[in-house]
Amino acid sequence: MNGSSSKENPVVGQIHLQAHQKISHKIAYQLVDTQGKTVLNGDFLPSSNTSLSLDVQTLPNGFYYLQLQGESIQQNFKIALN
């Protein structure tokens, strides 16, 4: 996603994402563990809210992949949960 970032890595408790520009279409997110299992998913609309926080307190520590996908956006982040 052009102009987005995950603020902290490793993550403790919550994943915080910030879109650096307003986008007029929904962005789907998917958090996947190293086994390929989707553990969180949903979508948000950056034109109404340029940030997103995902509560990951109940997930086991380890590595995950956060996938963002939208009309003209596709971006992946490797996330370490502590």
Residue pairs with C-beta under 8 A, 6 or more apart in sequence:
1 19
1 27
1 68
1 70
1 73
1 74
1 75
2 21
2 73
2 75
3 19
3 20
3 21
4 17
4 18
4 19
4 20
4 68
4 75
5 17
5 18
5 20
6 15
6 16
6 17
6 66
6 77
6 79
7 16
7 17
7 18
8 16
9 77
9 78
9 79
9 80
10 79
10 80
10 81
10 82
11 56
11 79
11 80
11 81
11 82
12 81
12 82
13 55
13 56
13 57
14 53
14 54
14 55
14 56
14 57
15 31
15 53
15 54
15 56
15 66
15 79
16 51
16 52
16 53
17 29
17 51
17 52
17 53
17 54
17 66
17 68
18 50
18 51
19 27
19 46
19 50
19 51
20 50
21 46
21 50
22 46
22 47
22 50
23 45
23 46
23 47
23 70
23 73
24 47
25 45
25 70
25 71
26 43
26 44
26 45
26 70
27 43
27 44
27 45
27 46
27 68
27 69
27 70
27 73
28 41
28 42
28 43
28 68
28 69
28 70
29 40
29 41
29 42
29 43
29 44
29 52
29 54
29 66
29 67
29 68
29 69
30 38
30 40
30 41
30 66
30 67
30 69
31 38
31 39
31 40
31 41
31 54
31 56
31 64
31 65
31 66
31 67
31 79
32 38
32 39
32 64
32 65
32 66
32 67
33 39
33 62
33 63
33 64
34 62
34 63
34 64
34 65
39 59
39 64
40 54
40 56
40 59
44 52
56 64
56 81
59 81
60 81
61 81
61 82
62 80
62 81
63 78
63 79
63 80
63 81
64 78
64 79
64 80
64 81
65 76
65 77
65 78
65 79
66 76
66 77
66 78
66 79
67 74
67 75
67 76
68 74
68 75
68 76
68 77
